[in-house]
Amino acid sequence: MEQKNNPLHGIKLQQIITELEAYYGWEYLGNTIPIRCFTHNPSIKSSLKFLRRTPWARTKVENLYVHMLGKY
């Protein structure tokens, strides 16, 4: 089954976090999605660990990424 209309298809979580951080920065991410891995010593590694275990937070990050793609 192909997912032509899914903007997240084939994109890894690490790429999403990396691009969001480069575009918005950790401070904006922490203000927009107030989770500890964005507000206290933020890093890609800690964010990946948390988001892989927390579906609601991952959904918020993915939605922000889709929103960011609309701005390009």
C-alpha positions as CSV (number, residue, x, y, z in Angstrom):
1,M,0.0,0.0,0.0
2,E,1.5,3.4,-1.0
3,Q,1.1,6.5,1.1
4,K,1.3,9.3,-1.5
5,N,-0.6,11.8,0.6
6,N,1.2,11.1,3.9
7,P,4.0,13.8,4.3
8,L,5.6,11.7,7.0
9,H,5.9,8.5,4.9
10,G,9.6,7.4,4.8
11,I,10.8,10.1,7.2
12,K,12.5,9.0,10.3
13,L,11.9,10.5,13.7
14,Q,15.5,11.6,14.0
15,Q,15.2,13.6,10.7
16,I,12.0,15.3,12.0
17,I,13.6,16.4,15.2
18,T,16.8,17.5,13.5
19,E,14.9,19.6,10.9
20,L,12.6,21.1,13.6
21,E,15.5,22.1,15.8
22,A,17.3,23.7,12.8
23,Y,14.2,25.6,11.7
24,Y,12.8,26.6,15.1
25,G,15.4,26.0,17.7
26,W,15.1,24.3,21.1
27,E,13.6,27.3,22.9
28,Y,10.7,27.6,20.5
29,L,10.1,23.8,20.5
30,G,10.1,23.9,24.3
31,N,7.6,26.7,24.4
32,T,5.4,25.1,21.7
33,I,5.5,21.6,23.0
34,P,6.4,21.8,26.7
35,I,8.1,18.5,27.3
36,R,11.2,18.1,29.4
37,C,13.4,16.8,26.5
38,F,12.9,20.2,24.8
39,T,13.2,22.4,27.8
40,H,15.9,20.9,30.1
41,N,19.3,20.1,28.4
42,P,17.7,19.4,25.0
43,S,19.4,17.0,22.6
44,I,18.4,14.8,19.7
45,K,19.2,11.7,21.7
46,S,17.0,12.5,24.7
47,S,14.2,13.6,22.4
48,L,14.3,10.4,20.4
49,K,14.3,8.3,23.6
50,F,11.3,10.2,25.0
51,L,9.3,10.5,21.8
52,R,9.6,6.8,20.9
53,R,8.0,5.9,24.2
54,T,5.4,8.6,24.3
55,P,2.8,8.5,21.5
56,W,0.9,11.8,22.4
57,A,4.2,13.8,22.4
58,R,5.3,12.2,19.1
59,T,2.0,13.1,17.5
60,K,2.5,16.8,18.5
61,V,6.0,16.8,17.1
62,E,4.9,15.2,13.9
63,N,2.0,17.7,13.5
64,L,4.5,20.6,14.0
65,Y,6.7,19.1,11.4
66,V,3.9,18.9,8.9
67,H,3.0,22.5,9.7
68,M,6.6,23.5,9.1
69,L,6.6,21.7,5.7
70,G,3.7,23.9,4.7
71,K,5.8,27.0,5.3
72,Y,8.5,26.0,2.8
